[in-house]
Amino acid sequence: MKLPVIDFDAITQAQLEAYFKAFREFGGTDEHIGLIEHAGAIVRAAVKAWGVEFDVDNASPRDVQAIQREIQQYVKSVLEYDAKN
């Protein structure tokens, strides 16, 4: 299965907020959720909020893990202090 390409530079504040809302709707919290379920919630939220074309349910768990790592890296970069701003 071909992994989706997510244009992180094009994501707006509203889209990022929609992503977090969708993540919570899919059961994504840091409490009482397994790693596999957490990764699924992250990727499903990106599919819903950012229009990523990806069939999470029928994907390889390794692919879902790879995508969620990319998303987590992006979110981390948004939250890091930027001395330029």
FENDANOR-V109082 format. One record per backbone hydrogen bond with DSSP energy under -0.5 kcal/mol. CO is the residue of the C=O (numbers start at 1). NH is the residue of the N-H. E is the energy in kcal/mol with one decimal. If there is no record, write none. Layout:
# FENDANOR-V109082
CO:NH:E
CO:NH:E
This chain:
# FENDANOR-V109082
4:6:-0.6
5:7:-0.6
6:8:-1.6
7:10:-1.4
8:11:-1.2
12:16:-2.3
13:17:-2.6
14:18:-2.3
15:19:-2.1
16:20:-2.1
17:21:-2.1
18:22:-2.6
19:23:-2.8
20:24:-2.0
21:25:-2.0
22:26:-1.8
23:28:-2.7
24:27:-1.7
27:29:-0.8
34:38:-2.8
35:39:-2.4
36:40:-2.2
37:41:-2.3
38:42:-2.1
39:43:-2.4
40:44:-2.7
41:45:-2.1
42:46:-1.6
43:47:-2.4
44:48:-2.5
45:49:-3.1
46:50:-2.2
46:52:-1.1
47:51:-0.8
52:54:-1.0
54:56:-1.2
55:58:-0.5
56:59:-1.2
60:64:-2.2
61:65:-2.4
62:66:-2.2
63:67:-2.4
64:68:-2.6
65:69:-1.9
66:70:-1.6
67:71:-2.4
68:72:-2.8
69:73:-2.2
70:74:-2.1
71:75:-2.7
72:76:-2.6
73:77:-2.1
74:78:-1.8
75:79:-1.7
76:80:-1.1
81:83:-0.6
82:85:-1.4
